[in-house]
Amino acid sequence: MISRNLQRSMGLAFVLAIGAPVTASAVTVEVARACDAALAKAFPPKQIGNPAAGSAGTAKERRDYFSKCVTNNGKVDDAPADAPKDAKAKK
């Protein structure tokens, strides 16, 4: 008796899990290309034979940067954190 109820509840849970709507949206090609270009600009790839060239960021920082770019539809704010907000020169 208990095993039959367990089978029914497991079957119902399986059907509900399979029938759940999927709400994930795909990234468009334009957004992916824009974010890839921004990523290459922010974290330049390493060059063979040139130890000075290459990215200073970690893999996690790259993923976070790309995710932020995709979230913002290909637009990222690359302004340095220590840069002044107004462009006027101080006297």
PDB file of N, CA, C and O in Angstrom:
ATOM      1  N   MET A   1       0.819  -1.194   0.000  1.00  0.00           N
ATOM      2  CA  MET A   1       0.000   0.000   0.000  1.00  0.00           C
ATOM      3  C   MET A   1       0.864   1.260   0.000  1.00  0.00           C
ATOM      4  O   MET A   1       0.622   2.187  -0.774  1.00  0.00           O
ATOM      5  N   ILE A   2       1.872   1.288   0.873  1.00  0.00           N
ATOM      6  CA  ILE A   2       2.728   2.459   0.954  1.00  0.00           C
ATOM      7  C   ILE A   2       3.568   2.589  -0.309  1.00  0.00           C
ATOM      8  O   ILE A   2       3.769   3.699  -0.804  1.00  0.00           O
ATOM      9  N   SER A   3       4.054   1.493  -0.829  1.00  0.00           N
ATOM     10  CA  SER A   3       4.892   1.555  -2.027  1.00  0.00           C
ATOM     11  C   SER A   3       4.076   2.027  -3.240  1.00  0.00           C
ATOM     12  O   SER A   3       4.609   2.714  -4.112  1.00  0.00           O
ATOM     13  N   ARG A   4       2.807   1.666  -3.298  1.00  0.00           N
ATOM     14  CA  ARG A   4       1.968   2.104  -4.408  1.00  0.00           C
ATOM     15  C   ARG A   4       1.754   3.623  -4.331  1.00  0.00           C
ATOM     16  O   ARG A   4       1.809   4.306  -5.354  1.00  0.00           O
ATOM     17  N   ASN A   5       1.513   4.152  -3.131  1.00  0.00           N
ATOM     18  CA  ASN A   5       1.351   5.592  -2.962  1.00  0.00           C
ATOM     19  C   ASN A   5       2.659   6.321  -3.268  1.00  0.00           C
ATOM     20  O   ASN A   5       2.658   7.405  -3.852  1.00  0.00           O
ATOM     21  N   LEU A   6       3.759   5.717  -2.870  1.00  0.00           N
ATOM     22  CA  LEU A   6       5.057   6.308  -3.154  1.00  0.00           C
ATOM     23  C   LEU A   6       5.309   6.330  -4.660  1.00  0.00           C
ATOM     24  O   LEU A   6       5.820   7.321  -5.182  1.00  0.00           O
ATOM     25  N   GLN A   7       4.967   5.274  -5.352  1.00  0.00           N
ATOM     26  CA  GLN A   7       5.141   5.222  -6.805  1.00  0.00           C
ATOM     27  C   GLN A   7       4.282   6.284  -7.484  1.00  0.00           C
ATOM     28  O   GLN A   7       4.735   6.957  -8.409  1.00  0.00           O
ATOM     29  N   ARG A   8       3.058   6.429  -7.031  1.00  0.00           N
ATOM     30  CA  ARG A   8       2.175   7.427  -7.630  1.00  0.00           C
ATOM     31  C   ARG A   8       2.702   8.843  -7.393  1.00  0.00           C
ATOM     32  O   ARG A   8       2.705   9.672  -8.303  1.00  0.00           O
ATOM     33  N   SER A   9       3.143   9.109  -6.171  1.00  0.00           N
ATOM     34  CA  SER A   9       3.642  10.457  -5.884  1.00  0.00           C
ATOM     35  C   SER A   9       4.936  10.739  -6.639  1.00  0.00           C
ATOM     36  O   SER A   9       5.148  11.863  -7.093  1.00  0.00           O
ATOM     37  N   MET A  10       5.794   9.749  -6.780  1.00  0.00           N
ATOM     38  CA  MET A  10       7.021   9.933  -7.562  1.00  0.00           C
ATOM     39  C   MET A  10       6.693  10.139  -9.040  1.00  0.00           C
ATOM     40  O   MET A  10       7.316  10.969  -9.703  1.00  0.00           O
ATOM     41  N   GLY A  11       5.733   9.400  -9.550  1.00  0.00           N
ATOM     42  CA  GLY A  11       5.306   9.574 -10.934  1.00  0.00           C
ATOM     43  C   GLY A  11       4.704  10.948 -11.161  1.00  0.00           C
ATOM     44  O   GLY A  11       4.980  11.586 -12.177  1.00  0.00           O
ATOM     45  N   LEU A  12       3.893  11.408 -10.236  1.00  0.00           N
ATOM     46  CA  LEU A  12       3.295  12.739 -10.343  1.00  0.00           C
ATOM     47  C   LEU A  12       4.370  13.821 -10.287  1.00  0.00           C
ATOM     48  O   LEU A  12       4.312  14.797 -11.034  1.00  0.00           O
ATOM     49  N   ALA A  13       5.347  13.647  -9.403  1.00  0.00           N
ATOM     50  CA  ALA A  13       6.445  14.623  -9.306  1.00  0.00           C
ATOM     51  C   ALA A  13       7.242  14.652 -10.605  1.00  0.00           C
ATOM     52  O   ALA A  13       7.652  15.719 -11.061  1.00  0.00           O
ATOM     53  N   PHE A  14       7.461  13.490 -11.195  1.00  0.00           N
ATOM     54  CA  PHE A  14       8.192  13.410 -12.459  1.00  0.00           C
ATOM     55  C   PHE A  14       7.437  14.107 -13.583  1.00  0.00           C
ATOM     56  O   PHE A  14       8.029  14.854 -14.362  1.00  0.00           O
ATOM     57  N   VAL A  15       6.152  13.870 -13.669  1.00  0.00           N
ATOM     58  CA  VAL A  15       5.332  14.504 -14.708  1.00  0.00           C
ATOM     59  C   VAL A  15       5.313  16.017 -14.534  1.00  0.00           C
ATOM     60  O   VAL A  15       5.402  16.753 -15.517  1.00  0.00           O
ATOM     61  N   LEU A  16       5.201  16.487 -13.303  1.00  0.00           N
ATOM     62  CA  LEU A  16       5.195  17.922 -13.056  1.00  0.00           C
ATOM     63  C   LEU A  16       6.550  18.551 -13.375  1.00  0.00           C
ATOM     64  O   LEU A  16       6.618  19.672 -13.877  1.00  0.00           O
ATOM     65  N   ALA A  17       7.622  17.825 -13.083  1.00  0.00           N
ATOM     66  CA  ALA A  17       8.956  18.356 -13.367  1.00  0.00           C
ATOM     67  C   ALA A  17       9.201  18.443 -14.872  1.00  0.00           C
ATOM     68  O   ALA A  17       9.798  19.410 -15.346  1.00  0.00           O
ATOM     69  N   ILE A  18       8.752  17.460 -15.612  1.00  0.00           N
ATOM     70  CA  ILE A  18       8.937  17.450 -17.067  1.00  0.00           C
ATOM     71  C   ILE A  18       8.047  18.503 -17.726  1.00  0.00           C
ATOM     72  O   ILE A  18       8.440  19.126 -18.712  1.00  0.00           O
ATOM     73  N   GLY A  19       6.866  18.696 -17.186  1.00  0.00           N
ATOM     74  CA  GLY A  19       5.921  19.629 -17.785  1.00  0.00           C
ATOM     75  C   GLY A  19       6.133  21.081 -17.392  1.00  0.00           C
ATOM     76  O   GLY A  19       5.409  21.954 -17.871  1.00  0.00           O
ATOM     77  N   ALA A  20       7.112  21.365 -16.526  1.00  0.00           N
ATOM     78  CA  ALA A  20       7.356  22.740 -16.095  1.00  0.00           C
ATOM     79  C   ALA A  20       7.874  23.568 -17.265  1.00  0.00           C
ATOM     80  O   ALA A  20       8.713  23.092 -18.030  1.00  0.00           O
ATOM     81  N   PRO A  21       7.397  24.779 -17.414  1.00  0.00           N
ATOM     82  CA  PRO A  21       7.859  25.611 -18.521  1.00  0.00           C
ATOM     83  C   PRO A  21       9.307  26.048 -18.324  1.00  0.00           C
ATOM     84  O   PRO A  21       9.745  26.319 -17.206  1.00  0.00           O
ATOM     85  N   VAL A  22      10.026  26.108 -19.414  1.00  0.00           N
ATOM     86  CA  VAL A  22      11.414  26.544 -19.381  1.00  0.00           C
ATOM     87  C   VAL A  22      11.433  28.015 -19.758  1.00  0.00           C
ATOM     88  O   VAL A  22      10.958  28.390 -20.830  1.00  0.00           O
ATOM     89  N   THR A  23      11.979  28.850 -18.882  1.00  0.00           N
ATOM     90  CA  THR A  23      11.964  30.285 -19.123  1.00  0.00           C
ATOM     91  C   THR A  23      13.338  30.844 -19.467  1.00  0.00           C
ATOM     92  O   THR A  23      13.501  32.063 -19.530  1.00  0.00           O
ATOM     93  N   ALA A  24      14.319  29.993 -19.690  1.00  0.00           N
ATOM     94  CA  ALA A  24      15.654  30.480 -20.026  1.00  0.00           C
ATOM     95  C   ALA A  24      15.646  31.048 -21.443  1.00  0.00           C
ATOM     96  O   ALA A  24      15.077  30.458 -22.362  1.00  0.00           O
ATOM     97  N   SER A  25      16.279  32.186 -21.598  1.00  0.00           N
ATOM     98  CA  SER A  25      16.352  32.792 -22.922  1.00  0.00           C
ATOM     99  C   SER A  25      17.764  32.667 -23.457  1.00  0.00           C
ATOM    100  O   SER A  25      18.734  32.701 -22.700  1.00  0.00           O
ATOM    101  N   ALA A  26      17.866  32.526 -24.748  1.00  0.00           N
ATOM    102  CA  ALA A  26      19.165  32.378 -25.383  1.00  0.00           C
ATOM    103  C   ALA A  26      19.787  33.745 -25.628  1.00  0.00           C
ATOM    104  O   ALA A  26      19.086  34.739 -25.815  1.00  0.00           O
ATOM    105  N   VAL A  27      21.101  33.773 -25.623  1.00  0.00           N
ATOM    106  CA  VAL A  27      21.844  34.994 -25.909  1.00  0.00           C
ATOM    107  C   VAL A  27      21.898  35.157 -27.420  1.00  0.00           C
ATOM    108  O   VAL A  27      22.190  34.201 -28.140  1.00  0.00           O
ATOM    109  N   THR A  28      21.617  36.365 -27.906  1.00  0.00           N
ATOM    110  CA  THR A  28      21.673  36.583 -29.343  1.00  0.00           C
ATOM    111  C   THR A  28      23.126  36.645 -29.807  1.00  0.00           C
ATOM    112  O   THR A  28      24.038  36.878 -29.014  1.00  0.00           O
ATOM    113  N   VAL A  29      23.317  36.435 -31.083  1.00  0.00           N
ATOM    114  CA  VAL A  29      24.654  36.436 -31.660  1.00  0.00           C
ATOM    115  C   VAL A  29      25.294  37.811 -31.530  1.00  0.00           C
ATOM    116  O   VAL A  29      26.487  37.918 -31.246  1.00  0.00           O
ATOM    117  N   GLU A  30      24.511  38.858 -31.737  1.00  0.00           N
ATOM    118  CA  GLU A  30      25.050  40.212 -31.660  1.00  0.00           C
ATOM    119  C   GLU A  30      25.547  40.530 -30.254  1.00  0.00           C
ATOM    120  O   GLU A  30      26.614  41.119 -30.084  1.00  0.00           O
ATOM    121  N   VAL A  31      24.769  40.139 -29.248  1.00  0.00           N
ATOM    122  CA  VAL A  31      25.162  40.398 -27.862  1.00  0.00           C
ATOM    123  C   VAL A  31      26.406  39.589 -27.519  1.00  0.00           C
ATOM    124  O   VAL A  31      27.318  40.105 -26.874  1.00  0.00           O
ATOM    125  N   ALA A  32      26.453  38.340 -27.938  1.00  0.00           N
ATOM    126  CA  ALA A  32      27.612  37.494 -27.651  1.00  0.00           C
ATOM    127  C   ALA A  32      28.870  38.056 -28.306  1.00  0.00           C
ATOM    128  O   ALA A  32      29.937  38.061 -27.691  1.00  0.00           O
ATOM    129  N   ARG A  33      28.757  38.523 -29.531  1.00  0.00           N
ATOM    130  CA  ARG A  33      29.929  39.090 -30.215  1.00  0.00           C
ATOM    131  C   ARG A  33      30.383  40.384 -29.558  1.00  0.00           C
ATOM    132  O   ARG A  33      31.583  40.611 -29.398  1.00  0.00           O
ATOM    133  N   ALA A  34      29.440  41.230 -29.178  1.00  0.00           N
ATOM    134  CA  ALA A  34      29.794  42.485 -28.515  1.00  0.00           C
ATOM    135  C   ALA A  34      30.463  42.209 -27.168  1.00  0.00           C
ATOM    136  O   ALA A  34      31.440  42.868 -26.811  1.00  0.00           O
ATOM    137  N   CYS A  35      29.945  41.250 -26.435  1.00  0.00           N
ATOM    138  CA  CYS A  35      30.524  40.918 -25.140  1.00  0.00           C
ATOM    139  C   CYS A  35      31.885  40.246 -25.288  1.00  0.00           C
ATOM    140  O   CYS A  35      32.774  40.461 -24.464  1.00  0.00           O
ATOM    141  N   ASP A  36      32.055  39.442 -26.320  1.00  0.00           N
ATOM    142  CA  ASP A  36      33.343  38.817 -26.570  1.00  0.00           C
ATOM    143  C   ASP A  36      34.390  39.866 -26.912  1.00  0.00           C
ATOM    144  O   ASP A  36      35.528  39.776 -26.451  1.00  0.00           O
ATOM    145  N   ALA A  37      34.020  40.862 -27.718  1.00  0.00           N
ATOM    146  CA  ALA A  37      34.942  41.941 -28.061  1.00  0.00           C
ATOM    147  C   ALA A  37      35.277  42.779 -26.833  1.00  0.00           C
ATOM    148  O   ALA A  37      36.432  43.164 -26.648  1.00  0.00           O
ATOM    149  N   ALA A  38      34.294  43.065 -25.996  1.00  0.00           N
ATOM    150  CA  ALA A  38      34.535  43.831 -24.777  1.00  0.00           C
ATOM    151  C   ALA A  38      35.413  43.043 -23.813  1.00  0.00           C
ATOM    152  O   ALA A  38      36.259  43.621 -23.132  1.00  0.00           O
ATOM    153  N   LEU A  39      35.220  41.742 -23.752  1.00  0.00           N
ATOM    154  CA  LEU A  39      36.029  40.889 -22.896  1.00  0.00           C
ATOM    155  C   LEU A  39      37.478  40.873 -23.363  1.00  0.00           C
ATOM    156  O   LEU A  39      38.399  40.933 -22.549  1.00  0.00           O
ATOM    157  N   ALA A  40      37.679  40.793 -24.680  1.00  0.00           N
ATOM    158  CA  ALA A  40      39.042  40.796 -25.221  1.00  0.00           C
ATOM    159  C   ALA A  40      39.719  42.139 -24.984  1.00  0.00           C
ATOM    160  O   ALA A  40      40.937  42.197 -24.816  1.00  0.00           O
ATOM    161  N   LYS A  41      38.946  43.214 -24.968  1.00  0.00           N
ATOM    162  CA  LYS A  41      39.509  44.537 -24.708  1.00  0.00           C
ATOM    163  C   LYS A  41      39.849  44.703 -23.228  1.00  0.00           C
ATOM    164  O   LYS A  41      40.900  45.249 -22.891  1.00  0.00           O
ATOM    165  N   ALA A  42      38.981  44.242 -22.358  1.00  0.00           N
ATOM    166  CA  ALA A  42      39.204  44.371 -20.922  1.00  0.00           C
ATOM    167  C   ALA A  42      40.265  43.395 -20.420  1.00  0.00           C
ATOM    168  O   ALA A  42      41.066  43.740 -19.552  1.00  0.00           O
ATOM    169  N   PHE A  43      40.272  42.193 -20.959  1.00  0.00           N
ATOM    170  CA  PHE A  43      41.233  41.161 -20.580  1.00  0.00           C
ATOM    171  C   PHE A  43      41.914  40.655 -21.845  1.00  0.00           C
ATOM    172  O   PHE A  43      41.489  39.640 -22.396  1.00  0.00           O
ATOM    173  N   PRO A  44      42.970  41.338 -22.328  1.00  0.00           N
ATOM    174  CA  PRO A  44      43.596  40.931 -23.585  1.00  0.00           C
ATOM    175  C   PRO A  44      44.160  39.514 -23.497  1.00  0.00           C
ATOM    176  O   PRO A  44      44.695  39.116 -22.463  1.00  0.00           O
ATOM    177  N   PRO A  45      44.037  38.760 -24.584  1.00  0.00           N
ATOM    178  CA  PRO A  45      44.539  37.387 -24.561  1.00  0.00           C
ATOM    179  C   PRO A  45      46.069  37.357 -24.545  1.00  0.00           C
ATOM    180  O   PRO A  45      46.720  38.307 -24.979  1.00  0.00           O
ATOM    181  N   LYS A  46      46.624  36.274 -24.049  1.00  0.00           N
ATOM    182  CA  LYS A  46      48.071  36.123 -23.995  1.00  0.00           C
ATOM    183  C   LYS A  46      48.624  35.908 -25.401  1.00  0.00           C
ATOM    184  O   LYS A  46      47.968  35.323 -26.263  1.00  0.00           O
ATOM    185  N   GLN A  47      49.836  36.391 -25.608  1.00  0.00           N
ATOM    186  CA  GLN A  47      50.520  36.211 -26.884  1.00  0.00           C
ATOM    187  C   GLN A  47      51.692  35.276 -26.657  1.00  0.00           C
ATOM    188  O   GLN A  47      52.447  35.435 -25.697  1.00  0.00           O
ATOM    189  N   ILE A  48      51.841  34.311 -27.533  1.00  0.00           N
ATOM    190  CA  ILE A  48      52.934  33.357 -27.419  1.00  0.00           C
ATOM    191  C   ILE A  48      54.249  34.091 -27.647  1.00  0.00           C
ATOM    192  O   ILE A  48      54.383  34.832 -28.621  1.00  0.00           O
ATOM    193  N   GLY A  49      55.217  33.892 -26.764  1.00  0.00           N
ATOM    194  CA  GLY A  49      56.527  34.502 -26.893  1.00  0.00           C
ATOM    195  C   GLY A  49      56.628  35.882 -26.279  1.00  0.00           C
ATOM    196  O   GLY A  49      57.714  36.462 -26.258  1.00  0.00           O
ATOM    197  N   ASN A  50      55.524  36.428 -25.775  1.00  0.00           N
ATOM    198  CA  ASN A  50      55.551  37.748 -25.160  1.00  0.00           C
ATOM    199  C   ASN A  50      54.994  37.620 -23.743  1.00  0.00           C
ATOM    200  O   ASN A  50      53.781  37.686 -23.542  1.00  0.00           O
ATOM    201  N   PRO A  51      55.875  37.437 -22.768  1.00  0.00           N
ATOM    202  CA  PRO A  51      55.376  37.235 -21.399  1.00  0.00           C
ATOM    203  C   PRO A  51      54.716  38.469 -20.796  1.00  0.00           C
ATOM    204  O   PRO A  51      53.966  38.359 -19.826  1.00  0.00           O
ATOM    205  N   ALA A  52      54.989  39.643 -21.364  1.00  0.00           N
ATOM    206  CA  ALA A  52      54.379  40.866 -20.827  1.00  0.00           C
ATOM    207  C   ALA A  52      52.938  41.027 -21.288  1.00  0.00           C
ATOM    208  O   ALA A  52      52.151  41.710 -20.633  1.00  0.00           O
ATOM    209  N   ALA A  53      52.591  40.416 -22.388  1.00  0.00           N
ATOM    210  CA  ALA A  53      51.232  40.536 -22.915  1.00  0.00           C
ATOM    211  C   ALA A  53      50.341  39.489 -22.260  1.00  0.00           C
ATOM    212  O   ALA A  53      50.771  38.368 -21.990  1.00  0.00           O
ATOM    213  N   GLY A  54      49.130  39.860 -22.016  1.00  0.00           N
ATOM    214  CA  GLY A  54      48.193  38.888 -21.486  1.00  0.00           C
ATOM    215  C   GLY A  54      47.305  39.462 -20.421  1.00  0.00           C
ATOM    216  O   GLY A  54      47.488  40.593 -19.969  1.00  0.00           O
ATOM    217  N   SER A  55      46.361  38.681 -20.036  1.00  0.00           N
ATOM    218  CA  SER A  55      45.331  39.113 -19.109  1.00  0.00           C
ATOM    219  C   SER A  55      45.816  39.042 -17.672  1.00  0.00           C
ATOM    220  O   SER A  55      46.561  38.138 -17.294  1.00  0.00           O
ATOM    221  N   ALA A  56      45.383  40.004 -16.887  1.00  0.00           N
ATOM    222  CA  ALA A  56      45.682  39.996 -15.466  1.00  0.00           C
ATOM    223  C   ALA A  56      44.527  39.418 -14.671  1.00  0.00           C
ATOM    224  O   ALA A  56      44.664  39.185 -13.470  1.00  0.00           O
ATOM    225  N   GLY A  57      43.396  39.183 -15.311  1.00  0.00           N
ATOM    226  CA  GLY A  57      42.214  38.696 -14.614  1.00  0.00           C
ATOM    227  C   GLY A  57      42.183  37.193 -14.481  1.00  0.00           C
ATOM    228  O   GLY A  57      42.816  36.469 -15.249  1.00  0.00           O
ATOM    229  N   THR A  58      41.438  36.733 -13.496  1.00  0.00           N
ATOM    230  CA  THR A  58      41.253  35.305 -13.301  1.00  0.00           C
ATOM    231  C   THR A  58      40.077  34.820 -14.149  1.00  0.00           C
ATOM    232  O   THR A  58      39.348  35.621 -14.736  1.00  0.00           O
ATOM    233  N   ALA A  59      39.908  33.526 -14.203  1.00  0.00           N
ATOM    234  CA  ALA A  59      38.807  32.961 -14.974  1.00  0.00           C
ATOM    235  C   ALA A  59      37.461  33.401 -14.403  1.00  0.00           C
ATOM    236  O   ALA A  59      36.521  33.661 -15.154  1.00  0.00           O
ATOM    237  N   LYS A  60      37.368  33.485 -13.080  1.00  0.00           N
ATOM    238  CA  LYS A  60      36.114  33.920 -12.453  1.00  0.00           C
ATOM    239  C   LYS A  60      35.809  35.368 -12.822  1.00  0.00           C
ATOM    240  O   LYS A  60      34.660  35.708 -13.101  1.00  0.00           O
ATOM    241  N   GLU A  61      36.833  36.223 -12.824  1.00  0.00           N
ATOM    242  CA  GLU A  61      36.623  37.619 -13.198  1.00  0.00           C
ATOM    243  C   GLU A  61      36.159  37.732 -14.655  1.00  0.00           C
ATOM    244  O   GLU A  61      35.314  38.568 -14.975  1.00  0.00           O
ATOM    245  N   ARG A  62      36.701  36.906 -15.516  1.00  0.00           N
ATOM    246  CA  ARG A  62      36.273  36.906 -16.922  1.00  0.00           C
ATOM    247  C   ARG A  62      34.823  36.472 -17.063  1.00  0.00           C
ATOM    248  O   ARG A  62      34.050  37.095 -17.790  1.00  0.00           O
ATOM    249  N   ARG A  63      34.454  35.396 -16.363  1.00  0.00           N
ATOM    250  CA  ARG A  63      33.064  34.916 -16.414  1.00  0.00           C
ATOM    251  C   ARG A  63      32.101  35.962 -15.886  1.00  0.00           C
ATOM    252  O   ARG A  63      31.047  36.205 -16.474  1.00  0.00           O
ATOM    253  N   ASP A  64      32.471  36.583 -14.766  1.00  0.00           N
ATOM    254  CA  ASP A  64      31.613  37.619 -14.185  1.00  0.00           C
ATOM    255  C   ASP A  64      31.465  38.805 -15.130  1.00  0.00           C
ATOM    256  O   ASP A  64      30.374  39.357 -15.270  1.00  0.00           O
ATOM    257  N   TYR A  65      32.556  39.196 -15.777  1.00  0.00           N
ATOM    258  CA  TYR A  65      32.522  40.316 -16.724  1.00  0.00           C
ATOM    259  C   TYR A  65      31.614  39.984 -17.909  1.00  0.00           C
ATOM    260  O   TYR A  65      30.798  40.807 -18.324  1.00  0.00           O
ATOM    261  N   PHE A  66      31.764  38.765 -18.451  1.00  0.00           N
ATOM    262  CA  PHE A  66      30.939  38.352 -19.584  1.00  0.00           C
ATOM    263  C   PHE A  66      29.469  38.261 -19.182  1.00  0.00           C
ATOM    264  O   PHE A  66      28.593  38.684 -19.937  1.00  0.00           O
ATOM    265  N   SER A  67      29.196  37.717 -18.006  1.00  0.00           N
ATOM    266  CA  SER A  67      27.809  37.614 -17.536  1.00  0.00           C
ATOM    267  C   SER A  67      27.185  38.989 -17.348  1.00  0.00           C
ATOM    268  O   SER A  67      26.022  39.199 -17.692  1.00  0.00           O
ATOM    269  N   LYS A  68      27.952  39.923 -16.804  1.00  0.00           N
ATOM    270  CA  LYS A  68      27.455  41.286 -16.629  1.00  0.00           C
ATOM    271  C   LYS A  68      27.159  41.921 -17.977  1.00  0.00           C
ATOM    272  O   LYS A  68      26.162  42.626 -18.134  1.00  0.00           O
ATOM    273  N   CYS A  69      28.025  41.669 -18.948  1.00  0.00           N
ATOM    274  CA  CYS A  69      27.832  42.207 -20.288  1.00  0.00           C
ATOM    275  C   CYS A  69      26.564  41.636 -20.930  1.00  0.00           C
ATOM    276  O   CYS A  69      25.777  42.375 -21.522  1.00  0.00           O
ATOM    277  N   VAL A  70      26.373  40.339 -20.812  1.00  0.00           N
ATOM    278  CA  VAL A  70      25.175  39.700 -21.386  1.00  0.00           C
ATOM    279  C   VAL A  70      23.920  40.213 -20.695  1.00  0.00           C
ATOM    280  O   VAL A  70      22.902  40.445 -21.348  1.00  0.00           O
ATOM    281  N   THR A  71      23.984  40.393 -19.379  1.00  0.00           N
ATOM    282  CA  THR A  71      22.841  40.916 -18.629  1.00  0.00           C
ATOM    283  C   THR A  71      22.454  42.312 -19.096  1.00  0.00           C
ATOM    284  O   THR A  71      21.274  42.661 -19.131  1.00  0.00           O
ATOM    285  N   ASN A  72      23.468  43.117 -19.459  1.00  0.00           N
ATOM    286  CA  ASN A  72      23.238  44.492 -19.914  1.00  0.00           C
ATOM    287  C   ASN A  72      23.108  44.600 -21.431  1.00  0.00           C
ATOM    288  O   ASN A  72      23.277  45.687 -21.983  1.00  0.00           O
ATOM    289  N   ASN A  73      22.815  43.504 -22.112  1.00  0.00           N
ATOM    290  CA  ASN A  73      22.627  43.459 -23.567  1.00  0.00           C
ATOM    291  C   ASN A  73      23.823  43.988 -24.347  1.00  0.00           C
ATOM    292  O   ASN A  73      23.659  44.731 -25.315  1.00  0.00           O
ATOM    293  N   GLY A  74      25.027  43.604 -23.924  1.00  0.00           N
ATOM    294  CA  GLY A  74      26.230  43.943 -24.666  1.00  0.00           C
ATOM    295  C   GLY A  74      26.858  45.262 -24.299  1.00  0.00           C
ATOM    296  O   GLY A  74      27.803  45.699 -24.956  1.00  0.00           O
ATOM    297  N   LYS A  75      26.361  45.904 -23.272  1.00  0.00           N
ATOM    298  CA  LYS A  75      26.912  47.196 -22.861  1.00  0.00           C
ATOM    299  C   LYS A  75      27.517  47.053 -21.470  1.00  0.00           C
ATOM    300  O   LYS A  75      26.847  46.620 -20.532  1.00  0.00           O
ATOM    301  N   VAL A  76      28.794  47.423 -21.347  1.00  0.00           N
ATOM    302  CA  VAL A  76      29.460  47.379 -20.051  1.00  0.00           C
ATOM    303  C   VAL A  76      30.071  48.737 -19.762  1.00  0.00           C
ATOM    304  O   VAL A  76      30.422  49.486 -20.674  1.00  0.00           O
ATOM    305  N   ASP A  77      30.190  49.038 -18.493  1.00  0.00           N
ATOM    306  CA  ASP A  77      30.794  50.293 -18.068  1.00  0.00           C
ATOM    307  C   ASP A  77      32.257  50.023 -17.771  1.00  0.00           C
ATOM    308  O   ASP A  77      32.577  49.414 -16.751  1.00  0.00           O
ATOM    309  N   ASP A  78      33.154  50.468 -18.649  1.00  0.00           N
ATOM    310  CA  ASP A  78      34.575  50.214 -18.491  1.00  0.00           C
ATOM    311  C   ASP A  78      35.318  51.368 -17.849  1.00  0.00           C
ATOM    312  O   ASP A  78      36.548  51.397 -17.896  1.00  0.00           O
ATOM    313  N   ALA A  79      34.622  52.315 -17.252  1.00  0.00           N
ATOM    314  CA  ALA A  79      35.285  53.446 -16.620  1.00  0.00           C
ATOM    315  C   ALA A  79      36.052  52.953 -15.394  1.00  0.00           C
ATOM    316  O   ALA A  79      35.521  52.167 -14.609  1.00  0.00           O
ATOM    317  N   PRO A  80      37.299  53.408 -15.221  1.00  0.00           N
ATOM    318  CA  PRO A  80      38.052  52.995 -14.034  1.00  0.00           C
ATOM    319  C   PRO A  80      37.384  53.486 -12.764  1.00  0.00           C
ATOM    320  O   PRO A  80      36.725  54.526 -12.765  1.00  0.00           O
ATOM    321  N   ALA A  81      37.549  52.755 -11.704  1.00  0.00           N
ATOM    322  CA  ALA A  81      36.889  53.086 -10.449  1.00  0.00           C
ATOM    323  C   ALA A  81      37.423  54.383  -9.826  1.00  0.00           C
ATOM    324  O   ALA A  81      36.688  55.091  -9.137  1.00  0.00           O
ATOM    325  N   ASP A  82      38.710  54.691 -10.070  1.00  0.00           N
ATOM    326  CA  ASP A  82      39.295  55.866  -9.458  1.00  0.00           C
ATOM    327  C   ASP A  82      39.216  57.110 -10.347  1.00  0.00           C
ATOM    328  O   ASP A  82      39.739  58.161  -9.977  1.00  0.00           O
ATOM    329  N   ALA A  83      38.582  57.009 -11.492  1.00  0.00           N
ATOM    330  CA  ALA A  83      38.466  58.145 -12.402  1.00  0.00           C
ATOM    331  C   ALA A  83      37.414  59.121 -11.862  1.00  0.00           C
ATOM    332  O   ALA A  83      36.386  58.689 -11.340  1.00  0.00           O
ATOM    333  N   PRO A  84      37.660  60.430 -11.983  1.00  0.00           N
ATOM    334  CA  PRO A  84      36.663  61.398 -11.533  1.00  0.00           C
ATOM    335  C   PRO A  84      35.433  61.372 -12.431  1.00  0.00           C
ATOM    336  O   PRO A  84      35.523  61.083 -13.624  1.00  0.00           O
ATOM    337  N   LYS A  85      34.284  61.679 -11.837  1.00  0.00           N
ATOM    338  CA  LYS A  85      33.042  61.620 -12.602  1.00  0.00           C
ATOM    339  C   LYS A  85      32.906  62.761 -13.580  1.00  0.00           C
ATOM    340  O   LYS A  85      32.318  62.586 -14.647  1.00  0.00           O
ATOM    341  N   ASP A  86      33.439  63.941 -13.246  1.00  0.00           N
ATOM    342  CA  ASP A  86      33.370  65.042 -14.198  1.00  0.00           C
ATOM    343  C   ASP A  86      34.704  65.143 -14.937  1.00  0.00           C
ATOM    344  O   ASP A  86      35.764  64.852 -14.382  1.00  0.00           O
ATOM    345  N   ALA A  87      34.626  65.558 -16.191  1.00  0.00           N
ATOM    346  CA  ALA A  87      35.807  65.592 -17.062  1.00  0.00           C
ATOM    347  C   ALA A  87      36.587  66.883 -16.934  1.00  0.00           C
ATOM    348  O   ALA A  87      37.592  67.054 -17.624  1.00  0.00           O
ATOM    349  N   LYS A  88      36.167  67.792 -16.083  1.00  0.00           N
ATOM    350  CA  LYS A  88      36.861  69.066 -15.923  1.00  0.00           C
ATOM    351  C   LYS A  88      38.186  68.875 -15.197  1.00  0.00           C
ATOM    352  O   LYS A  88      38.285  68.109 -14.238  1.00  0.00           O
ATOM    353  N   ALA A  89      39.183  69.578 -15.668  1.00  0.00           N
ATOM    354  CA  ALA A  89      40.492  69.496 -15.012  1.00  0.00           C
ATOM    355  C   ALA A  89      40.474  70.357 -13.750  1.00  0.00           C
ATOM    356  O   ALA A  89      39.923  71.458 -13.737  1.00  0.00           O
ATOM    357  N   LYS A  90      41.079  69.839 -12.709  1.00  0.00           N
ATOM    358  CA  LYS A  90      41.142  70.562 -11.448  1.00  0.00           C
ATOM    359  C   LYS A  90      42.288  71.564 -11.496  1.00  0.00           C
ATOM    360  O   LYS A  90      43.366  71.258 -12.006  1.00  0.00           O
ATOM    361  N   LYS A  91      42.049  72.783 -10.956  1.00  0.00           N
ATOM    362  CA  LYS A  91      43.097  73.819 -10.961  1.00  0.00           C
ATOM    363  C   LYS A  91      43.719  73.959  -9.612  1.00  0.00           C
ATOM    364  O   LYS A  91      44.617  74.780  -9.428  1.00  0.00           O
TER     365      LYS A  91
END
